[in-house]
């Protein structure tokens, strides 16, 4: 049985019923969501189609200059698999006008995945923490110290974070406009793992009021993908924010989702650090994940509907 195993049939029934209730009570004609081609949005689209039928589900792929072609191919693959028309929107010009591509460091990241790996490793070595952790400190109003850490952050990772935020907020605005114009209800596809460590943009596309899967860990979303029999290329891909060459979710966060999930679950279960470490997770990772959860509290202040299912410890969903 996989770690954090859930009753997938019950989860699918609960989420599809929830989506049906949303459409009925809101008086809308269906739902709309961004289909990036990643695992989370693919699972959410499949659940929406199961709940409402393909005629009541609208999906849009909003790409820009730096989007990954493989992920784009998976968006098309999922749309075809589900019998949906994929609306494709190029937001590159809007991002150009907002200065997303202007910084020198952003131009360097386009050259090779090696640039991201070297710059991140150098930042960790010099500053003593991951660039992502520094973005959480900065966003929460903390002044980065010492001065060389602040300087290095402002010249490099701050530019990446700002570009990431611009993309996700604009995507939300574009999808909100579609929802309003076509009488559709906008839903998101964020999961519990990224929500708890802050791997999302506040007020962006993964911070919507209705996110039906924010009660499920990433490893549990993978279980749903298996149960829904999604195409293998979608299930097998590395989770990615689709923002720069060589930057996957796990590379950016600094931890594998499997470890994040076990650590958070350990906290939920009231385990001590040595007990969590006995699961095969280094103490430094436990400490860092705890820090990410603490430093990202400011991101979790937007109002959200309670998700229809929970995969946390003690839930009836857990097997």
Secondary structure, DSSP 8 states (H G I E B T S, - for coil): --TT-B-HHHHHHHHHHHHHHHHHHHT-S-EEEE--SSHHHHHHHHHHHHHH-GGGEEEEEEE-TT--HHHHHHHHHHHHHHT--EEEEE-HHHHHHTTTTTSHHHHHHTT-HHHHHHHHHHHHHHHSS-HHHHHHHHHTT---SSHHHHHHHHHTHHHHHHHHHHHHHHHHHHHHHHHHHHT-EE-B---HHHHHHT-S-TTSTTS-S-BTTTTS-HHHHHHHHHHTT--HHHHHS----SSSTT--HHHHHTS-HHHHHHHHHHHHHT--HHHHHTTT--HHHHHHHHHHHHHTGGGGGS-----S---STT-TTB-
